Amino acid sequence: MQRIVVMNPKGGSGKTTIATNLASYFASRQETPVLMDFDPQGSSIRWVRKRQPPQSPIFGIAAFEKADGRTTRTFQLRIPEKSSHVIVDTPAAVEAREMPDMTKDADKILVPVLPSDIDIHACSRCIRDLLLVAKIRREDERIGVIANRVRRNTTTYQTLIRFLQTLGIPIVATIRDSQNYVRAAELGIGVHEMKSYVAAEDVEQWEPLVEWLSKPSGTCAPSHNPPPAVAV
């Protein structure tokens, strides 16, 4: 079972979009993913509850809810047997001191970042805290950055890429700003479950990320050249 944590303390970076579309990807390939939602907004859980047959099932855990006194926290967060992947959607405003617990046992940690000065600064702080507070070793190659909602032919996109290249952390995907993600969220699906002629460009951009996730930690050569984004 692989545990994937999606983290960025700044709200609005697209954590839920990444988490739900990852769960959708694995489910569409007949895997048995679990989506664990720690965000009090509960967006991931609402997305799971929108899913209807014939969509492949995804087990959702509302980790943001407090135990009712009749069950333990451990029981509340239990993972079903034979689960293939656990995708953790973390809340906004996670403090540095909470990161060790959030990332404990994580095989991969994904940090989505938007192309803006505020988001770049927040991403820098997040990476710093993961390295220094959560003690994630850069050489283990467990941390991957996702350039999210980008418009390639813009100054802010170029600024974002230059910044990411300075981190020594691989850029594992460049995701374009696409309305397909909005439509998919409304339906409780992901872009991998949309008709191929509608979402082909979006699906293609997930290939480097999926490949990176499939490699054991410590075997991925850092990439300083982001996969190309499709201009919109």
Salt bridges, closest charged atoms under 4 A:
ASP68 OD2 - ARG70 NH2 3.20
GLU95 OE1 - ARG97 NE 2.72
ASP119 OD1 - LYS10 NZ 3.37
ASP129 OD1 - ARG128 NE 3.22
GLU139 OE2 - ARG137 NH1 3.83
ASP140 OD1 - ARG137 NH2 2.88
ASP177 OD2 - ARG151 NH2 3.27
GLU193 OE2 - ARG51 NH2 2.78
GLU201 OE1 - ARG176 NH1 2.90
ASP202 OD1 - ARG176 NE 2.78
GLU211 OE2 - LYS215 NZ 3.66
